[in-house]
Amino acid sequence: SQQGEEDPQALSIQEGENATMNCSYKTSINNLQWYRQNSGRGLVHLILIRSNEREKHSGRLRVTLDTSKKSSSLLITASRAADTASYFCATPGRTSGTYKYIFGTGTRLKVLA
Amino acid sequence: DTAVSQTPKYLVTQMGNDKSIKCEQNLGHDTMYWYKQDSKKFLKIMFSYNNKELIINETVPNRFSPKSPDKAHLNLHINSLELGDSAVYFCASSQGLAGGYEQYFGPGTRLTVT
């Protein structure tokens, strides 16, 4: 089944640096979502990008989508310690004809103060 | 106001026991989900309900039985718990089932089976 794979699995940076994480998927999609999960918490939706969009911004977040390469990237600029979390991409898929989102394996980001 | 709430937050029990996890959302959403997150943080959908109707039932043992008494509630009952059931279970909701809707997650229930 289709699944997003995030890369890298783990990333450690200094506060103020930019963090980039990537997501690759296998089949055609019409949208892709990114979520953040702080330790011990539920996932929080960050941004949705549709297949007809190449780039989208939300505050310090920038998401790109390259449907020809079946990949997306999430860039966090000027990172803060509070950005320390796991980041997941979610891509739509189908099971028995029913729509669902499939989550990737996640990138664990650690921002050092 | 908590959008999606789950109880309990922690659940420690022995093998063979039966337990339930409750979920409630106050967002007025039509669709609710149960996910299981294993120790490697892999998140996998288990069930999805739309307007109280079971829509998605992934390959989950029959020991897991969801119940949706109304659109705002989705409970998960687990019979004869096994060690492999230890995980964090998340409830989520979204406005609709079709693509393009963000999902709102509960805080999770950490289940430990000993």
Interface residues (C-beta under 8 A of the other chain):
Chain A: N30 N31 Q33 Y35 Q37 G40 R41 G42 L43 V44 H45 L48 R50 S86 F88 A90 P92 T95 S96 T98 Y99 K100 Y101 I102 F103 T105 G106 R108
Chain B: V4 Y35 K40 K41 F42 L43 K44 I45 S48 I55 I56 E58 F90 A92 L97 A98 G99 G100 E102 Q103 Y104 F105 G106 P107 G108
